[in-house]
């Protein structure tokens, strides 16, 4: 029987006043420290950028989104901390779910947790960019006095050859790169999951046709295919997302097909057939949910790869077009000044490395946590 031990009122009161502090004091450094950092950081941002917050209500859509993200971040950290203090301290191990076991195994992997927290910070900063960035990313200063100026108090990461603030462009570039990575992978995973499930479930001619199409797509060099498609049309963010999303699904299709080929012979699928469930319901309600573990891992690792691909296309001039900031275009802008103005290309390059590393660490952690053999 589960033993319910209520939290003390002192801990709940502390969570109301300072979210994350009770968890931090109880030894849960990762979750408590993250909640506390988010709460204090967002409050500081709200106090220091009060004028921008007020102006955002009549400003552009991205400014209103930034204010909404600020409010949601404050509310989420507060609600989570308060509700967490009211959970039972001791929970019986009897009847524990696989989801709980997976979360516990993942939380014990400190490197993966650090990667997950870093990803959360990256996306939060990207959403809050209109409130954080000190300058307009396309605003040019004096080419005589402010061109290629090193890191200083006015420009923390220096300026580029057009006297634009590198720090502001880095923040706005994060929105482009992270959005392209997330949306493109969502498209590719959706297509790959559906085709893989259909191929594995039906088999026969359907399986043969789908897999031969997969082989045909894989046979084309991806980078050459991307360059050819983008070169035929006017480069834009929507085109890049569509092209990256529509060219990366074959790997997911193969993974899901292999899982479905194994699952369709299980007893619960036979029971679903015996109960007269439709094929669509069996695929959507039984096969795909039970194949989510490798799909999640593939999606996590795929986001990092997509960010690198987008940066490569932007570096070649086929991605996001100037003056819109992206990490790839910033690296391309600084390649001719690596010795004299190293900061122009170094900081966006480090941002790409850290982001991809964080996603790969989370993917490795999820792979280990979702594997029962690794958990034991």
N, C-alpha and C positions, 0 to 999 in steps of 0.2 A: 504494500500500500504506500502511496506517495505521502511523504511527510511534509506538511506545509508549515513552514516557519516564517512568519511575517517579518518584514524588515522593520527596523526601528523607525520611530517618527523623526528622529534626528537625521537619519540618512535621507529620508524623503524630503525633509525641509532643506537639507544641503543640496539635494538634486534640484529643487525648485529655484534656489538662489544661484547655484553654480553648477550647471549641468556637466556631468562627467566626473565631478570631484569624488562622489561616493565610490564609483567604479575604480577610479585611480587609487584611492586609499585602500581599497580591498585587494589590490594587487593586479587588477586587470588594466595593465598599462596601455595596451594598444587601443582598446575600445574607449576606455575612459579618457586617455590622453587625447585621442582624436576628437571626441565630443567636446571636451573642454577647450581644445585649440580652436575648433570651429566656432564655438560660442563666443569666446573672447575675441577672436579675430574678426568675426562678423560684427560684433558690437563696436570694436575699434573702427572698422570700416564705415559703419553707419554714423559714428560720431565725427569722423574726419571728412566724410564725403556727404554731409547732410545737404549741402547745396545741390549736389548732383542728384541725390535721391529725390528732392523736391522737383527739380527740373525734369526728371525722367517721366513723370506722369503726363507731361505734355510733349515729350520728346519722341524719338524713334522707337520702333518696336524692340530693338535689341536693348535699349535702355530700360524699357518697361520689363523686359524679361530678366534683366540683371536685378532690378528691384524685387521682382517676384522670387528670384532665386535666393536673394538675401533674406527675405521673410521666411521662405520655406526652410532654408538652412537653420535659421534661429529656432523655428518652431520644431523642426525634426530633432535637433540635438536636445532640446528641452524635454519634449514628449518622450523620447527614447530613454533618457536618463531617469525621468520620474517613474515611468512604467517598469523599467528594469529593477528599480529598488523595491518594487512591490512583488517581484517574483519570488517563489520559494527558494530558500538557500540550499535545501537538500532535496534532490529529486531521485526517485527510485529508478534503477536501471532496468526494471521489468517493463517490457513492452516499448522500449525506446525505438524511435523511428530511424530509418536509414538516413533521412535528412539530418537529424540531430547528430548521428554518428559522423556524417560527412563534415558537418560544420565544426564538430569538435576536432576531427583530424586535421582539418584545414587550419583551425586556430592555433594548433600546436606547431605549425610550420611558420616560424617567425619571419623567415625570408619572404614567403608568399604573402603573409599578412602585411608586411612592409610594402610590398608591391601593390597590394590592394589599396592601402591607405594613400600611397603616392598617386594612384590613378584617381582616387576620389578627390584629392587635392587638385590635380591637373584639371579635371572637368569642372570643379567648383570655381577655380580661378578663371577658366575660360568663360563660364557663364557670367561672372562678375567683372569681366574685363572693362566694360564701359565705365564702371565705378572706380576701377583700380588704375587704369592706364593714365599716366600724367599728361600725355599729349595725343593729338590726333595722329593716327599711324601714317597718314598721307601728307601731313603738314610738313613743309620744307622750311628750314631756317635759313640763315644767311650762308650762302655757299663760300663766302670769303672767311667768315669767322667761326662757323660751326660745322664745317664739312670735315668728316673723319676725325672727330674729336674723341679722345679716349674716355673711359668711364670717369664720371665726375658727380658732384652733388646734383647738378641740374639734369644730367643724363647718366643714370646709374650704370647703363651698359654701353654708353658711348653713342655716336651717331654714324650714319652711313655716308656714302658719297653724295647723296642729295640732302645732307644735313637733317635727316629724319631720325627720330629717337628710336634706337634699337630696342629698348625695353618695351615701349608701346607696341612696336611692330611684332615683337616676340609674343606678347599677350594676345594680340588680335590674330596672329598667325596660328596660335594654339586653337582658337575657335574653328578655323578652317580645317586644319590637319586632323584634329580630334573628331570633328563632325564627319568629315569624309571617311575616316577609318571606321567609325561606328555604323554609319548608315550603309556604306558599301558592304560591310561584312553582314549586316542584317539582311540585305538583299540576297547576297550569295548563300548565306546559311539557309534562308527560307527556300530558295530554289533547290539547293542541293538536298535539303531534308525531304521535300516533297517528292522529287524525282527518285531519290534513293529508296524511300519507303515504298513507292509504287513499283519500282523495279524489283526490289527484294520480295515484296508480297506476291505479285502476280507471276513473276518468273517467266519462263518460256520465251515467246516471241517478244513480249513487252520488255522483258529484261534484256534480251539481245539487242533490240533497237536502241534502248536508252543507253546501254553501256557502250555500244559502238559509237554513238554520238558523243559520249563522254571521252572515249579514246581519241576521236577526231579533234575535239576541242583541246585536249591535252597535247596533241601532236604539234600544234602551232606554238612557237616560242611566245610566251606571254608578253614580254616586253616589246617585241617586234609588233605583235598584234595590237597592243595598246597604242604604240606610236602611230601605226597605220590608221587606226580608227580615229584617233584625235586629230591627226593631220588632215583628214578628209573633212572635218567639220570645224566650226569655230570653237576653240577651247573655252570651257566654262565650268563652274563648279558642278552644276547638275550633270553635264556630260561626263566629267571625271568620275563622279559617284556612280553613274549608270554603267560606264565602261568597266570600272573596277568591280562593281557588284556582279556584272553579267559575265565576267571572265574567271571568277575564282570559285565557282560552285562545284566543279568536278571533283575536287578532293573531298568535300563534304558528302557528295553523292556516293562515292565509294565507301566512305566510312559508315554511312547510314545503311546502305545496302547490305554490308556485311553483318551489321547488328540485326537487321530485320530478317535476314536469312536464318539466323540462329533463333530469333524470338518466335517466328511463325510456327515452329515445331513444338513450342511449349504448351503445357496443359491449359493455361488460361486462354490462349488463342483458340484451342480446340473447343473449350467451353463456350467462348463467344460465338463460334460457328454453330454449335449445338443450340444456343439460345436464339438463333436466327438474326443476329446482328448483321447490318449491312457492311459491305466492304469498306465504305468510306468511314463508318464509325469504328471499325476495327483498326484501320490505319491511323485515324486521328486521335482516338481515345485510348488505344492500347499499345500500338506499336511505336509510334513516335514518342509518347511520354516515357516509355521504357528505354528509349535510345538517346535520351537527353544527355547522359553523362559524356560520351565522346563528342557530342555536338557542342556542348558548352566549352569543352577544352579546345576544340578546333576553332570555335569562334573567338575565344580569348587570344589564342596564338595568331589568328588571322588578322586581328585588328592591328597588331604590331607590324605585320608584313605589309598590310595595306598602307599604313602611314609611311613606310619606307618607299613603297612604290609611288605614292603620290609625291613624296619629296623628290624622288628621282625624275619623275615627269616634269615637275616644276623646275628642277635644276636644268633640264634640257630645253626649257622654254615651251613645253607642251602642256603644262598643267595650269595652275592658277595664274592668271595674267596680271601684270603690274597695272596700277599701283597697289592692287589688293595684296595684303601681306600673307605669306605662308612660309613655313620653315624652309621648304625647298627653294623658293625664290630668294629668301634671305641668304641662304648658303651660296646660291649662284651669284648674288650681288657682291658677295665678299671674296669670291675666289681670286680676283685680281689684286686683292689687298691683304693677302694672308700674312705678309711680313710687316707691312707698315701699319695696317689696321686689322689686327688679328681678331678683334672683338666682333666684327661684322658677321663673320661666318662661324666663329667658335661657339657663341652662345646658342644660336638656333641648332647647330650641329649637336651640342650637348643635350638640348631639349629633345631632339629626335632619339638620341641614344638612351636617355633616361626613360622616356616614354615606352619605347620598344622593350627595354629591359624590364620595366615594371609589368607590362602585359605578359611577357614570357615567364616571369617568376610566378605570376598568378596562374597562368596556364599549367605550369609544372606542378604547382601546389594543388590545383583542382584535379589533375590527373592522378596524383598520389592519393588524395582524399577520397576520390570516387572509386578507387580500386580497393575492394575488400582485402585483397592479399597484402597491399601496401599498408593498410590500416592496422593489420595485426602485427 
